[in-house]
């Protein structure tokens, strides 16, 4: 508490901002991934607690098809949106889950001004950063925002068997600190106005803002190795984050 000034709160108090956390069951890479323990809490709990910590988020929803995920989420005081099975298979997009969630919320007469989309597989964030992201979108009068982490990698691709450098000229290699700033989408925080998703079918559109975070925020959980690395980071390297 206390990281948002009274003036900044008053600017946003007329707006309704909700967080939506999609979390389907049936993960093949890591069975039970979304409720698997991470640094002492189920994976999904980290995103729920981050959203609850954010002072500019009014309500927190989990969209899921899985009764166990729903039970764990309710234990952490999130509200549940029951997602149909056809929107929770391997080919279903996050956008389809978000559109379904907004449709269901309208039936409950909930019409948010802003939506914060959190991916529970990118848990290295804080509620304070969510607030800062919302404020950045509002200050820049943007329609959507994506969180990013700095990237200092030299990228290559191979086209028709011919390798070529993408983001630098290998014949005139610059020092990393002399390159233009580049960022990688880290999957941690998305903020958007509902019309962006409804009209464009995408979490990003209109005027887009970038919200820069630490490099560690780009760590995503898709395997047991990822679990171990993020668990160590949250438990030892940066325990103050959680």
Backbone torsions as a table, in degrees:
resi	resn	phi	psi	omega
1	UNK	NA	155.9	172.9
2	UNK	93.7	-1.6	-178.2
3	UNK	-90.5	-1.4	174.8
4	UNK	-113.4	126.8	179.9
5	UNK	-70.1	160.5	-179.5
6	UNK	-61.6	-39.4	179.5
7	UNK	-62.0	-44.8	-179.2
8	UNK	-65.0	-36.5	176.6
9	UNK	-63.2	-42.2	-177.3
10	UNK	-65.5	-31.3	178.1
11	UNK	-64.3	-38.4	-172.9
12	UNK	-97.1	-6.0	-171.3
13	UNK	-68.5	-22.8	179.3
14	UNK	-79.9	-11.7	-178.6
15	UNK	-95.6	147.4	172.9
16	UNK	-103.7	119.6	-179.9
17	UNK	-119.7	126.9	178.4
18	UNK	-120.2	152.2	174.1
19	UNK	-106.4	134.9	175.6
20	UNK	-119.9	127.6	179.8
21	UNK	-120.6	101.0	176.4
22	UNK	-73.8	136.0	-179.2
23	UNK	-153.8	96.9	-178.9
24	UNK	-90.5	158.4	173.6
25	UNK	-86.0	-177.9	172.8
26	UNK	79.0	25.2	177.0
27	UNK	-63.1	128.7	-178.6
28	UNK	-87.0	-38.9	-178.0
29	UNK	-65.3	-45.1	178.7
30	UNK	-133.9	98.3	-179.8
31	UNK	-55.3	135.1	-179.5
32	UNK	66.3	26.5	-171.8
33	UNK	-53.9	-45.9	-171.1
34	UNK	-70.0	-18.1	176.7
35	UNK	-115.7	8.7	176.7
36	UNK	-69.1	138.5	-178.3
37	UNK	-62.3	137.3	175.9
38	UNK	-140.3	117.5	179.6
39	UNK	50.3	42.4	172.8
40	UNK	89.9	-2.2	179.8
41	UNK	-139.5	153.6	173.9
42	UNK	-57.1	146.2	-176.7
43	UNK	-51.0	-47.8	-176.1
44	UNK	-65.2	-26.4	-178.7
45	UNK	-61.4	-32.6	-179.7
46	UNK	-59.7	-45.8	-179.0
47	UNK	-69.7	-39.0	177.8
48	UNK	-61.0	-47.7	-178.1
49	UNK	-67.2	-35.9	176.1
50	UNK	-60.5	-46.6	-179.1
51	UNK	-64.7	-38.2	178.9
52	UNK	-69.2	-31.4	178.5
53	UNK	-69.7	-30.2	-177.7
54	UNK	-66.9	125.4	-177.3
55	UNK	-74.2	-20.2	-177.6
56	UNK	-95.5	2.2	175.8
57	UNK	-99.7	126.4	-174.9
58	UNK	-91.0	-36.8	-176.7
59	UNK	-143.2	149.6	-177.7
60	UNK	-123.8	126.0	-178.8
61	UNK	-123.6	142.1	171.5
62	UNK	-113.8	125.6	176.3
63	UNK	-98.4	116.3	-176.0
64	UNK	-150.0	155.8	173.8
65	UNK	-103.9	-2.0	-168.5
66	UNK	-108.7	122.7	-178.6
67	UNK	-60.9	-36.0	179.9
68	UNK	-67.5	-42.5	177.3
69	UNK	-62.5	-41.3	178.6
70	UNK	-61.1	-43.0	-178.7
71	UNK	-64.2	-45.4	179.0
72	UNK	-63.5	-42.3	-178.4
73	UNK	-64.4	-40.6	177.7
74	UNK	-66.1	-34.0	176.5
75	UNK	-59.2	-34.2	178.4
76	UNK	-93.7	18.3	171.2
77	UNK	71.8	22.4	172.3
78	UNK	-86.3	151.6	174.1
79	UNK	-90.9	151.2	-171.4
80	UNK	-109.1	137.5	168.3
81	UNK	-114.7	116.7	-178.9
82	UNK	-75.2	117.8	-177.6
83	UNK	-96.7	131.4	178.6
84	UNK	-66.4	153.1	-174.9
85	UNK	-58.0	-36.3	-177.0
86	UNK	-68.1	-14.7	176.3
87	UNK	-103.5	13.8	-178.0
88	UNK	-131.3	19.9	178.3
89	UNK	-92.4	-177.4	-174.3
90	UNK	-65.7	-22.5	-176.5
91	UNK	-98.4	-8.3	-178.4
92	UNK	-72.3	138.9	-179.3
93	UNK	-90.1	160.4	174.1
94	UNK	-62.7	-35.6	179.2
95	UNK	-59.9	-39.3	179.7
96	UNK	-64.6	-38.5	177.0
97	UNK	-66.8	-38.7	179.8
98	UNK	-68.4	-42.2	178.0
99	UNK	-62.4	-42.6	177.0
100	UNK	-61.4	-41.8	-179.3
101	UNK	-62.2	-45.0	179.7
102	UNK	-62.8	-40.8	178.5
103	UNK	-61.8	-43.3	179.4
104	UNK	-67.2	-36.9	179.3
105	UNK	-67.3	-34.3	176.8
106	UNK	-61.6	-36.0	177.5
107	UNK	-64.4	-25.2	177.3
108	UNK	-92.4	9.2	-179.1
109	UNK	61.4	37.7	175.5
110	UNK	-111.5	115.0	-177.2
111	UNK	-126.1	87.8	-175.3
112	UNK	-71.4	153.7	173.8
113	UNK	-85.4	-31.4	179.5
114	UNK	-137.3	146.6	175.6
115	UNK	-120.8	129.8	173.0
116	UNK	-103.7	118.5	-179.7
117	UNK	-103.8	118.3	179.9
118	UNK	-115.0	131.9	175.4
119	UNK	-97.0	122.3	-175.0
120	UNK	-71.0	-12.9	176.2
121	UNK	-81.0	-1.5	174.9
122	UNK	-123.8	75.5	-168.6
123	UNK	-89.4	1.9	-176.7
124	UNK	-88.5	87.6	179.8
125	UNK	-161.3	173.9	175.5
126	UNK	-133.4	164.9	174.6
127	UNK	-63.2	-34.4	178.0
128	UNK	-62.1	-39.7	178.5
129	UNK	-67.6	-35.1	175.5
130	UNK	-61.3	-45.5	177.0
131	UNK	-59.5	-43.7	-179.6
132	UNK	-63.9	-36.1	178.2
133	UNK	-66.2	-43.5	177.8
134	UNK	-61.2	-45.3	179.3
135	UNK	-61.6	-38.1	-179.8
136	UNK	-65.4	-43.0	177.4
137	UNK	-59.9	-44.6	-178.7
138	UNK	-67.9	-43.8	-178.9
139	UNK	-62.7	-40.4	-178.6
140	UNK	-86.1	1.7	-179.3
141	UNK	52.3	43.8	-179.8
142	UNK	-90.2	165.8	178.4
143	UNK	-100.1	-24.0	179.1
144	UNK	-153.6	160.5	-177.0
145	UNK	-144.5	144.2	176.1
146	UNK	-129.7	136.1	176.7
147	UNK	-82.5	143.5	-176.4
148	UNK	-137.8	159.7	173.5
149	UNK	-123.1	147.6	-179.7
150	UNK	-64.5	143.6	178.3
151	UNK	-123.6	132.7	179.0
152	UNK	-120.1	25.1	-175.7
153	UNK	-91.4	146.6	173.8
154	UNK	-92.1	116.9	-172.0
155	UNK	-100.4	143.9	177.0
156	UNK	-129.4	158.3	169.9
157	UNK	-141.8	163.0	178.8
158	UNK	-120.8	119.5	-178.9
159	UNK	-117.1	117.8	-178.5
160	UNK	53.1	39.1	177.2
161	UNK	81.4	2.0	-178.7
162	UNK	-109.3	116.4	178.5
163	UNK	-76.3	144.0	175.9
164	UNK	-148.9	145.8	178.0
165	UNK	-75.4	142.5	-174.5
166	UNK	-98.7	-53.7	-171.1
167	UNK	-105.5	13.8	174.8
168	UNK	-162.1	164.0	176.9
169	UNK	-99.0	110.7	-175.7
170	UNK	-62.0	-20.4	-180.0
171	UNK	-77.6	-18.6	178.8
172	UNK	-135.0	66.2	-175.1
173	UNK	-65.1	124.3	177.0
174	UNK	-90.2	157.5	168.0
175	UNK	-67.9	149.5	-177.3
176	UNK	-57.1	-39.3	-177.7
177	UNK	-69.8	-13.0	179.0
178	UNK	-96.0	-6.1	179.5
179	UNK	-79.0	154.0	173.6
180	UNK	-61.6	143.4	-179.9
181	UNK	-58.4	133.5	176.9
182	UNK	-129.4	151.8	-174.4
183	UNK	-134.9	153.7	174.1
184	UNK	-114.9	136.4	176.6
185	UNK	-64.9	122.4	-172.7
186	UNK	-99.3	-4.4	174.3
187	UNK	75.8	6.5	-172.5
188	UNK	-84.6	-48.0	-175.9
189	UNK	-135.4	129.3	168.2
190	UNK	-126.5	138.2	175.1
191	UNK	-130.7	134.8	179.6
192	UNK	-154.8	155.8	172.2
193	UNK	-78.8	142.9	-175.1
194	UNK	-54.6	-33.8	-177.3
195	UNK	-62.5	-29.5	179.7
196	UNK	-59.5	-49.0	-180.0
197	UNK	-69.2	-42.8	-175.0
198	UNK	-70.1	-37.3	-177.2
199	UNK	-90.0	-33.8	-174.6
200	UNK	-104.3	-12.6	-177.9
201	UNK	64.5	28.0	-175.1
202	UNK	-143.2	148.9	177.7
203	UNK	-72.0	-17.2	-179.2
204	UNK	-123.1	140.9	177.9
205	UNK	173.0	174.9	-175.0
206	UNK	64.7	-144.9	175.3
207	UNK	-80.4	123.7	-175.2
208	UNK	-107.2	134.1	174.0
209	UNK	-107.8	150.7	173.6
210	UNK	-106.5	134.0	176.1
211	UNK	-115.0	108.0	-174.8
212	UNK	-79.6	133.1	178.2
213	UNK	-125.5	177.7	179.6
214	UNK	-68.7	159.7	-178.9
215	UNK	-59.2	-35.0	-177.3
216	UNK	-62.3	-24.4	-179.1
217	UNK	-64.5	-15.6	179.1
218	UNK	-81.0	-2.6	177.7
219	UNK	-72.5	121.2	-179.7
220	UNK	-115.0	153.0	-176.7
221	UNK	-106.5	107.8	177.0
222	UNK	-130.3	-4.6	-176.7
223	UNK	-149.2	170.1	177.1
224	UNK	-64.4	-33.6	176.3
225	UNK	-62.7	-42.7	177.0
226	UNK	-60.5	-42.7	178.2
227	UNK	-55.8	-47.6	-177.3
228	UNK	-63.4	-41.8	-178.4
229	UNK	-67.1	-46.1	-178.9
230	UNK	-69.6	-37.5	177.2
231	UNK	-59.2	-45.1	179.0
232	UNK	-63.0	-44.1	-178.6
233	UNK	-60.2	-48.6	-177.5
234	UNK	-70.3	-32.7	-175.3
235	UNK	-85.2	-27.1	-173.3
236	UNK	-125.3	-54.4	-172.7
237	UNK	-70.4	-39.3	-175.0
238	UNK	-141.0	54.7	-175.9
239	UNK	-63.7	-16.6	179.0
240	UNK	-73.1	-11.4	179.5
241	UNK	-70.1	-29.8	-174.1
242	UNK	-125.1	NA	NA
